[in-house]
Amino acid sequence: MEKRFLLGNEAIALAAIHSGIALASGYPGTPSTEIMEAIANNKPNGLYVEWSTNEKAALEIAAGASYCGARTIVTMKQVGLNVASDPLMSLAYVGVEGGMCIVVADDPGPISSQTEQDTRTFGAYSKLPVLDPSSPEEAYHMTIFAFELSEKIKRPVILRPTTRVCHAYKSFDVFDYNNTIKKGTFVKDTARWVIFPKASYLNHIALEELRFSLSDEFSKSSFNKHINNNQKIGIATNGISYAYVNEALNGSNAYNLLKIGTPYPFPEKLAIEFLSNVSEVFIFEELDPYIERELLIIAGKYNLNVKIHGKLDKTNSLAGENTPENIAKFLNIAETSNGLSIDIPLPVRPPSLCSGCPHRASFYAVKQAMKGKNAIFNGDIGCYTLGNAMPLNMVDTCLCMGADITLAQGINKVDESAICFSFIGDSTFFASGLTGIVNAVYNKANITIIVLDNSTTAMTGNQPHPGIPFTLSGDVAKAISIPKVLEAVGLDEVITLSPFEQDKAIEAVKEISAKQGVKAIIFKAPCVFLSKAKAPYYINEKCIKCNKCIREIGCPAIAFKNDKVVIDEDMCNGCGLCKGLCPVKAINQREV
Amino acid sequence: MNILCVGVGGQGTVLASKLIAQMAMLNGDDIDTAETIGMAQKGGSVVSHIRINKGVCSPLMPKGKADLVIAFEVIEAIRTLPYCNENTKFLINEKIIKPFSLDNTKDMLFKDYFNYLDNKGFKIISVNTDKIAKELNNSKIRNVALVAYAIKYKLINYSVDSLKNAVKNIVKPKFVDLNIKAIDMVINN
């Protein structure tokens, strides 16, 4: 046993390694990304890790290995589960042989996501067990348990931490579990591994039966807690909200308490015990009113006389995160504070494209080329979603991974005069862009695809993808060429150039977008996190303070200070985009 | 002790928070932190909550409970006020990063924002890390320099040696010497 200081995601990774996993697969997505990275950084010999092209691929790869009897882990963010939902729903029926833990990280807020969907609800829909940790330490123990449970019931188990657990560090004791890696052998058994209606009927019954047996087992689980302080009012909570409740209670026994760590199957017997001893219950949970619905069902089913308050009666906020002080105020035990107030206007600071980011140059080139034209810019998920901000204002739509390609087709089919652009990053191209592009060629769409190729998965912290010549474990890979793929599927024209060659880039956009059919420009230049910064630029005395450099491109390194337009040379990456804009040539590069 | 470490995405607040946590670990203290990882790291407001020896608690501190704010940027220092009380101390890097706005002709000066906080009567120490960054030709060492200043001015109760050990444990080997140099420059100045 040793004390370690671990990020929630590292705790999950370590527990998976301690559980003897033979394979780990996933697709990057905040707040789940560090799990795979921590597995790759600490992996023993014989453990296979991969960033898969998308979550569906990741889940199926892990399922194949689990069919053989090996233990596996799959990681993704909550919206990734939408992509992986097809195999998930069927895999729940078919089941696995080796223990399989599907980690799906939820993002209340949302802080870095498209939706506030709740994987407890998704897990219950799939009828697979869901574990919901309240701290990095509990995430560690739940991951260990997930493999044991999965092997016992021969089905995958879902672990769903939220951002505040994934991205919290905690010092705690880690035990020496040393399960050796067990690889496997595929044993043919068509009745088991081939999904068919007749077998599915029987599997459906088995899944429903499992709900009852696991519910009883979970009522005794140490991941759930009922603390009866002989009070008339009870608090029910889960996950990080449980930590906030504990902090606010500070040892007080003013309420009875129910903490749910196994939302599905719901620990019914434990809940009956809790509900029978109180007349009123307040529920603190983020995302869906999941515990609330379960408690309402149980109260109705057993005719328990208890009032239940939460999101369904609007006692609590319907969306967003809980906070320690909001819960503390509600529980009204210790003195709470609002802190001090800010009584001057502070500028908001939304995230923005980095200084030197090649996406800024790409967007600006397309914007220049399309000035005065009826052009529609379909964006996608990644750093380049930030192209929506002023002054670029180059994202008209953003829906989900890959939708830039297909939304553009739909828009152009009914609004034929609109010049439709699809902006897609290199990682998203492989994750979800390809099928849409094939659709465009086959169905004679009329779109211009702009591939923003910065040679990485940038938003999640620079992970490799199939277009990169190395893998997560650092091995050399056969990088797949985006232009070759586009030519192979039959695009009419494919051009590759650097967005920093602005004049050429603007001309290329004008020329190619005027043509009919499906055509693409690949703007290729590395992410600033991958390339060494060039010598910074500075603004000399010729500056006439027209502010064009500030107004046009919104580079965070350029600002108006002390009655001068200045470049913060600490922040400047030396891309030189601003230099080309200056009407009086006042912007120059420092000598190295 | 509750510490907030704040700045603008890209400035390196996460590493500063990890250094403090590592020192706490080496000292045998219990430590919880909560980090901003994700979209905000691209130039947005970033906050690390650091909680030392708080027992069973949440990684996020409640409002009004910060004992110390280590700010890499002055506007972000002000943004922490809801987490502060009259006794909160501030260590502020003399830097202002003006967020983009279309009305970008209005000036924003470090001293205006600094004076706003100063007039509220807090104990504030402001430090300039430019010289160290320039001398070592690396702007990224500002984070270790700020933590070193926090030790130098006894805002956190750990030793210079424990910071050096923390650096050895978590900074990439090829940058260890550079970081140690930065620490020595802060302490010996």
HADDOCK unambig.tbl for C-alpha pairs under 7 A between the chains (distance, minus, plus):
assign (segid A and resid 30 and name CA) (segid B and resid 38 and name CA) 5.94 0.50 0.50
assign (segid A and resid 112 and name CA) (segid B and resid 38 and name CA) 5.95 0.50 0.50
assign (segid A and resid 112 and name CA) (segid B and resid 39 and name CA) 5.51 0.50 0.50
assign (segid A and resid 164 and name CA) (segid B and resid 34 and name CA) 6.93 0.50 0.50
assign (segid A and resid 167 and name CA) (segid B and resid 34 and name CA) 5.99 0.50 0.50
assign (segid A and resid 167 and name CA) (segid B and resid 35 and name CA) 5.68 0.50 0.50
assign (segid A and resid 168 and name CA) (segid B and resid 33 and name CA) 5.47 0.50 0.50
assign (segid A and resid 168 and name CA) (segid B and resid 34 and name CA) 4.27 0.50 0.50
assign (segid A and resid 168 and name CA) (segid B and resid 35 and name CA) 6.28 0.50 0.50
assign (segid A and resid 168 and name CA) (segid B and resid 59 and name CA) 6.21 0.50 0.50
assign (segid A and resid 169 and name CA) (segid B and resid 32 and name CA) 5.54 0.50 0.50
assign (segid A and resid 169 and name CA) (segid B and resid 33 and name CA) 4.97 0.50 0.50
assign (segid A and resid 169 and name CA) (segid B and resid 34 and name CA) 6.26 0.50 0.50
assign (segid A and resid 170 and name CA) (segid B and resid 31 and name CA) 5.91 0.50 0.50
assign (segid A and resid 170 and name CA) (segid B and resid 32 and name CA) 4.59 0.50 0.50
assign (segid A and resid 170 and name CA) (segid B and resid 33 and name CA) 6.60 0.50 0.50
assign (segid A and resid 171 and name CA) (segid B and resid 30 and name CA) 6.15 0.50 0.50
assign (segid A and resid 171 and name CA) (segid B and resid 31 and name CA) 5.67 0.50 0.50
assign (segid A and resid 171 and name CA) (segid B and resid 32 and name CA) 6.75 0.50 0.50
assign (segid A and resid 243 and name CA) (segid B and resid 57 and name CA) 5.88 0.50 0.50
assign (segid A and resid 243 and name CA) (segid B and resid 58 and name CA) 4.82 0.50 0.50
assign (segid A and resid 244 and name CA) (segid B and resid 58 and name CA) 5.50 0.50 0.50
assign (segid A and resid 246 and name CA) (segid B and resid 57 and name CA) 6.62 0.50 0.50
assign (segid A and resid 247 and name CA) (segid B and resid 57 and name CA) 5.03 0.50 0.50
assign (segid A and resid 247 and name CA) (segid B and resid 58 and name CA) 6.38 0.50 0.50
assign (segid A and resid 324 and name CA) (segid B and resid 61 and name CA) 6.91 0.50 0.50
assign (segid A and resid 324 and name CA) (segid B and resid 62 and name CA) 5.12 0.50 0.50
assign (segid A and resid 325 and name CA) (segid B and resid 62 and name CA) 4.98 0.50 0.50
assign (segid A and resid 325 and name CA) (segid B and resid 63 and name CA) 6.14 0.50 0.50
assign (segid A and resid 337 and name CA) (segid B and resid 63 and name CA) 6.13 0.50 0.50
assign (segid A and resid 337 and name CA) (segid B and resid 64 and name CA) 5.53 0.50 0.50
assign (segid A and resid 338 and name CA) (segid B and resid 63 and name CA) 5.67 0.50 0.50
assign (segid A and resid 338 and name CA) (segid B and resid 64 and name CA) 6.03 0.50 0.50
assign (segid A and resid 338 and name CA) (segid B and resid 82 and name CA) 6.21 0.50 0.50
assign (segid A and resid 339 and name CA) (segid B and resid 63 and name CA) 5.25 0.50 0.50
assign (segid A and resid 339 and name CA) (segid B and resid 64 and name CA) 3.70 0.50 0.50
assign (segid A and resid 339 and name CA) (segid B and resid 81 and name CA) 6.58 0.50 0.50
assign (segid A and resid 339 and name CA) (segid B and resid 82 and name CA) 4.16 0.50 0.50
assign (segid A and resid 339 and name CA) (segid B and resid 83 and name CA) 5.21 0.50 0.50
assign (segid A and resid 339 and name CA) (segid B and resid 84 and name CA) 5.33 0.50 0.50
assign (segid A and resid 339 and name CA) (segid B and resid 85 and name CA) 5.82 0.50 0.50
assign (segid A and resid 340 and name CA) (segid B and resid 64 and name CA) 6.87 0.50 0.50
assign (segid A and resid 340 and name CA) (segid B and resid 81 and name CA) 5.17 0.50 0.50
assign (segid A and resid 340 and name CA) (segid B and resid 82 and name CA) 4.68 0.50 0.50
assign (segid A and resid 340 and name CA) (segid B and resid 84 and name CA) 5.97 0.50 0.50
assign (segid A and resid 340 and name CA) (segid B and resid 85 and name CA) 6.20 0.50 0.50
assign (segid A and resid 341 and name CA) (segid B and resid 81 and name CA) 6.09 0.50 0.50
assign (segid A and resid 341 and name CA) (segid B and resid 82 and name CA) 5.69 0.50 0.50
assign (segid A and resid 342 and name CA) (segid B and resid 81 and name CA) 6.27 0.50 0.50
assign (segid A and resid 347 and name CA) (segid B and resid 99 and name CA) 6.86 0.50 0.50
assign (segid A and resid 349 and name CA) (segid B and resid 44 and name CA) 5.27 0.50 0.50
assign (segid A and resid 349 and name CA) (segid B and resid 45 and name CA) 6.05 0.50 0.50
assign (segid A and resid 349 and name CA) (segid B and resid 99 and name CA) 5.65 0.50 0.50
assign (segid A and resid 350 and name CA) (segid B and resid 44 and name CA) 4.99 0.50 0.50
assign (segid A and resid 351 and name CA) (segid B and resid 39 and name CA) 6.53 0.50 0.50
assign (segid A and resid 351 and name CA) (segid B and resid 40 and name CA) 5.20 0.50 0.50
assign (segid A and resid 351 and name CA) (segid B and resid 42 and name CA) 5.11 0.50 0.50
assign (segid A and resid 351 and name CA) (segid B and resid 43 and name CA) 4.79 0.50 0.50
assign (segid A and resid 351 and name CA) (segid B and resid 44 and name CA) 4.07 0.50 0.50
assign (segid A and resid 352 and name CA) (segid B and resid 42 and name CA) 5.77 0.50 0.50
assign (segid A and resid 352 and name CA) (segid B and resid 43 and name CA) 5.57 0.50 0.50
assign (segid A and resid 353 and name CA) (segid B and resid 42 and name CA) 6.60 0.50 0.50
assign (segid A and resid 354 and name CA) (segid B and resid 42 and name CA) 6.38 0.50 0.50
assign (segid A and resid 354 and name CA) (segid B and resid 43 and name CA) 6.84 0.50 0.50
assign (segid A and resid 459 and name CA) (segid B and resid 39 and name CA) 6.78 0.50 0.50
assign (segid A and resid 460 and name CA) (segid B and resid 38 and name CA) 6.54 0.50 0.50
assign (segid A and resid 551 and name CA) (segid B and resid 102 and name CA) 6.36 0.50 0.50
assign (segid A and resid 554 and name CA) (segid B and resid 100 and name CA) 6.40 0.50 0.50
assign (segid A and resid 556 and name CA) (segid B and resid 99 and name CA) 6.97 0.50 0.50
assign (segid A and resid 556 and name CA) (segid B and resid 100 and name CA) 6.34 0.50 0.50
assign (segid A and resid 559 and name CA) (segid B and resid 98 and name CA) 6.80 0.50 0.50
assign (segid A and resid 560 and name CA) (segid B and resid 104 and name CA) 6.60 0.50 0.50
assign (segid A and resid 560 and name CA) (segid B and resid 105 and name CA) 6.04 0.50 0.50
assign (segid A and resid 560 and name CA) (segid B and resid 107 and name CA) 6.26 0.50 0.50
assign (segid A and resid 561 and name CA) (segid B and resid 107 and name CA) 5.60 0.50 0.50
assign (segid A and resid 561 and name CA) (segid B and resid 108 and name CA) 6.83 0.50 0.50
assign (segid A and resid 562 and name CA) (segid B and resid 107 and name CA) 6.66 0.50 0.50
assign (segid A and resid 570 and name CA) (segid B and resid 139 and name CA) 6.63 0.50 0.50
